[in-house]
Amino acid sequence: MRSLRLITLPSLWCLIQATSIAPAWADSALNAPVPEWVPGLFWQNPTDNSGMLQRGATLVESRYETDVTGLIAVTHLTQTFRNDSADWQEAIYRFPLPEDAAVFALEIHNGEETIIGQIEEKQRAEARYTAAREEGIQAVLTEQDRPNLFTQRLSAIGPGETVSLSLAFQHGVGYSDGAYALDLPTTFTPRYAPVGISGPEQAFLPAMHTQADRPLLTITVTLNDTLPIDRIESQGFTSRVSASARGTQIRLTDEGHTSDHDFHLEWETAHYAEPGLIWAQEMVNDTHYLQLMLEPPVVEAAQETLNKSQIWVLDTSGSMEGESLRQAKAALKQGLAQLNPGDTFNVIEFNDAPQALFATPVPATPDWLDIAHKRIDRLQAAGGTEIPMALAEAFAQPESEGSLRQILFVTDGSVANEDAVLQQVALDRRNGRLFTIGIGSAPNRFLLRKAAELGQGSSLFIQSLDDVETQIKHLADRLNRPVLSDLSVYIDGQPGIPVRFPTLGRDVYAGEPLMLLARLPKQLSPDAHLILKATIASQTSSQGFAQAWERTLNVRQIPTHPGVARAWARQQIQLLEDLKTLGEDATTVRKGVVRLALEHRLVSPYTSLIAVADHPSRPSDAALRVSNVANALPRGWSHSDTAFQQTGTFAGTLRQWGLLLCLSALLVMFKQQLISVRTPWVDRGVR
């Protein structure tokens, strides 16, 4: 018994180490622990031997003021910081914006002083900011990390000082199934970075906090529309609606709002004179810029339904734990329930690696669907988010003859390797159409919309379980209805001159509009007309049918709205960046982006906003502490020791392997002990 006890003690130590080594490894591999205190700026005092972080400045308020005119929204985001410490602070704050945000203006408000920002090339702006910081001059630098993620650096916040930054950006208004939509992200889901990626995709992401004492969040939206509002609602926020001098105003009530999920507003108005067509133009520097939104006409579906082969890809990584996975499972089950008897389907779950439920797509019969439902119920969230491998597996699924392949990808999109994901879609998009379904309180809208665009599909976002059934039914109905294809736009009186819209290539499903932006030729006749031609092609019948569709617009009658030129420039910048992702020369892309960004005064990957005061404010002998502002952890996430959930580590897998190996070692040693007890004549180590 004594020898057995001696063996058990090291085995017990081994088991303890197996359950602790993975979390320790994860902590060292990721960011430092997030303090469980109020949000704000924190720094570590080198003279303090306790190692505790000290309280710095605090983010007091985030105020969004949005004006909507037609399909364009302009938002002024004002964030107020207060330095509660006895030291001068430099604030570094990373924050989300809409994925199509065109950032164009910046102001610093410090007491009676207002400092106006300017657009400059990124390197020059960084040099000016660094010089101002070293000289004790207050300055702000706004940079784009990703299309939907920005960084602001604010130098020289004095002890007890309050400073406000006002950022102006323009973004689009969505439209689908007769309803307009506006989205404002207030936080974001931490990103998973696969091992081995490098470059900007490894950029530091902010710390996340979970405490209730968050900054005040204020959102006011004004709809500048002369048409009466038939319906209006904001999801996830309590708001009140009132009339204003310019239209309809929506304002959050003062209680209970926190910046832990996206703000989503929907409204419906009376129809325009031309159903399914909304247009606007702007003249800048003698150049016409045009915006069109075209919703395809509704054509009665044929009796025979389209045969589809649907491949559902479900994210079961660690970031999907909790509410997100419940929403994803509900969406998948609801989607399978919408399949027709002639359809086939398969389900692929993925985290560290993809795993298909069936070897090939199977018929959508009750027996196969029952097997799928049971498997879906057992799915759990753990591991990394390896999206490119999952997409490759989905596009490589065997094709079902006579069926249109549709890949439906359900995820929160919390990855850092966005370029790799988009490259995979571009590589495989000829093998089917990709539809993305964003899940959770703060999904990566840029990645999901861009992936769907490249995959010739569309994107859908679901914020709560209450929305799943309605949203998925809408999607299923859309995928079974006629599409608009072969759209072209010409200018009459000038034969052979097409209007070049970069997004004309894809088909459009009924209820899903096509947003078009273009720059028209400078020598445009005042009496010019735009002629839109397309084919309405039904895919609801095996024979199918097609009919011509045409509309004519008088350019003189197109209303003028400010911001159309800026929207066009922002789209062109993103299209150039897409080309770089797909292999275009980086230097050529950079030159094109810089030219557009400087001409239209926009923040881009290569241009920044810089605002610098004209005199020093920090004494030359005063130290400057560098601090980071925390963002709110998305609603439905549980706090861990790091800014990332299980999606960023293999901690669970390592723990399981460690436990298994130690148990195996224990069994071997126990077996050896039994042998030595039964055969005492054998000296240890001697035969």
Stockholm file with secondary structure:
# STOCKHOLM 1.0

chainA/1-687         MRSLRLITLPSLWCLIQATSIAPAWADSALNAPVPEWVPGLFWQNPTDNSGMLQRGATLVESRYETDVTGLIAVTHLTQTFRNDSADWQEAIYRFPLPEDAAVFALEIHNGEETIIGQIEEKQRAEARYTAAREEGIQAVLTEQDRPNLFTQRLSAIGPGETVSLSLAFQHGVGYSDGAYALDLPTTFTPRYAPVGISGPEQAFLPAMHTQADRPLLTITVTLNDTLPIDRIESQGFTSRVSASARGTQIRLTDEGHTSDHDFHLEWETAHYAEPGLIWAQEMVNDTHYLQLMLEPPVVEAAQETLNKSQIWVLDTSGSMEGESLRQAKAALKQGLAQLNPGDTFNVIEFNDAPQALFATPVPATPDWLDIAHKRIDRLQAAGGTEIPMALAEAFAQPESEGSLRQILFVTDGSVANEDAVLQQVALDRRNGRLFTIGIGSAPNRFLLRKAAELGQGSSLFIQSLDDVETQIKHLADRLNRPVLSDLSVYIDGQPGIPVRFPTLGRDVYAGEPLMLLARLPKQLSPDAHLILKATIASQTSSQGFAQAWERTLNVRQIPTHPGVARAWARQQIQLLEDLKTLGEDATTVRKGVVRLALEHRLVSPYTSLIAVADHPSRPSDAALRVSNVANALPRGWSHSDTAFQQTGTFAGTLRQWGLLLCLSALLVMFKQQLISVRTPWVDRGVR
#=GR chainA/1-687 SS CHHHHHHHHHHHHHHHHHHHHHHHHHHHHSCCCCCSSCSSEEEECTTCTTCCEEECEEEEEEEEEEEEETTEEEEEEEEEEEECSSSEEEEEEEEECCTTCEEEEEEEEETTEEEECEEEEHHHHHHHHHHHHHTTEEEEEEEEEETTEEEEEEEEECTTCEEEEEEEEEEECEEETTEEEEEECSCCCCCBCCTTCCGGGGCCCCCEECCSCCCEEEEEEEECCSSCEEEEEEESSCEEEEECSSSEEEEECSSSCCSSSCEEEEEEECCCSSTTEEEEEEEETTEEEEEEEECCCCCCCCSSCCCEEEEEEEECSGGGTTHHHHHHHHHHHHHHHTCCTTCEEEEEEESSSEEESSSSCEECCHHHHHHHHHHHHHCCCCSCCCHHHHHHHHHTSCCCTTCEEEEEEEECCCBSCHHHHHHHHHHHGGGCEEEEEEESSSCCHHHHHHHHHHTTSCEEEECSHHHHHHHHHHHHHHHTSCEEEEEEEEETTSTTCBCCCTTTTSCEETTCCEEEEEECCSSCCTTCEEEEEEEEEECSSSSCEEEEEEEEEEGGGSCBCTTHHHHHHHHHHHHHHHHHHTTCCHHHHHHHHHHHHHHHTCCBTTEEEEEEEEEECSCTTSCEEEEEECEECCTTCCCCSSSSCGGGCCHHHHHHHHHHHHHHHHHHHHHHHHHHHHCTTSCTTCC
#=GC SS_cons         CHHHHHHHHHHHHHHHHHHHHHHHHHHHHSCCCCCSSCSSEEEECTTCTTCCEEECEEEEEEEEEEEEETTEEEEEEEEEEEECSSSEEEEEEEEECCTTCEEEEEEEEETTEEEECEEEEHHHHHHHHHHHHHTTEEEEEEEEEETTEEEEEEEEECTTCEEEEEEEEEEECEEETTEEEEEECSCCCCCBCCTTCCGGGGCCCCCEECCSCCCEEEEEEEECCSSCEEEEEEESSCEEEEECSSSEEEEECSSSCCSSSCEEEEEEECCCSSTTEEEEEEEETTEEEEEEEECCCCCCCCSSCCCEEEEEEEECSGGGTTHHHHHHHHHHHHHHHTCCTTCEEEEEEESSSEEESSSSCEECCHHHHHHHHHHHHHCCCCSCCCHHHHHHHHHTSCCCTTCEEEEEEEECCCBSCHHHHHHHHHHHGGGCEEEEEEESSSCCHHHHHHHHHHTTSCEEEECSHHHHHHHHHHHHHHHTSCEEEEEEEEETTSTTCBCCCTTTTSCEETTCCEEEEEECCSSCCTTCEEEEEEEEEECSSSSCEEEEEEEEEEGGGSCBCTTHHHHHHHHHHHHHHHHHHTTCCHHHHHHHHHHHHHHHTCCBTTEEEEEEEEEECSCTTSCEEEEEECEECCTTCCCCSSSSCGGGCCHHHHHHHHHHHHHHHHHHHHHHHHHHHHCTTSCTTCC
//
